[in-house]
Amino acid sequence: MNINLEEKYNDAWRRFFPGQLVDVKDTVDKWSEAEILEVEDGRLLISYCYWQKKWDEWIDADSDRIA
């Protein structure tokens, strides 16, 4: 079975949905719980739980910062 890795990573965003909770590595390399607010064009708008909205950010769905 041949797996096209480019296709696999381009479709990574399809497993995510608004309201889903995920672990995200923040900008200082610490894992934090976050909620996905939007999924658009292979990117995720995430909001860190218990953090101010100013820290919300867009992250690529295939980023290694998402567990």
N, C-alpha and C positions, 0 to 999 in steps of 0.2 A: 504494500500500500504506500503510495507516494503522497506525502503531505507537503503542500505548498506553504512554507513558513511565512512568506509575505502575506498570503491570503489569510492565514491563521491570525496573524497579528493585526491585520487591517480589520478583521471582524471581531476583535477582542471586546470592543465596546458593546456588542450585542448581548452580553451576559449581565450587563448592568441596567438598573432601572431607577427612576426617581423614588426616593423614600428608602432605598436600600442603605443599610449600614455597612461600612467597610473600614478597614484599618488603613491609614495613610501615614506615610513618613513625612513629617513636617519639614520646614526649611532648616531646622537645626538637627535633623536626623533622628528624631524621636517619633515612635509610633503613637498615633492618636486615633481615637474613634471619630469617624466622620459620617455624615449623611450625604448621599447623592441628591442634589437638587434638580439637576437637568442633565440630559444626555443629548449631545448634539454633534454630529459630524466626527465621531470617534473621540470626542472629548467629554469630560465629566466636570460639571460644576459641583464642587464639594464644599460642605460647611462643616468645620470641625465642631464636634459636640462640646458644649460648655465654653466655647470661645466666642469672642465678638464677631459680628458679621464682617468686619473689615478684613478678617483673615480668610474669608471665602476665596476660592481660587479655581481656575480651570486647570485640569490635568489631563494629559493624554491617557486614554483608556488602557493602553499597553505599557504605561509607565511602570518601572520597577518600584515606584513609591507606593503602589497599591497592592495590598495583600488580599 
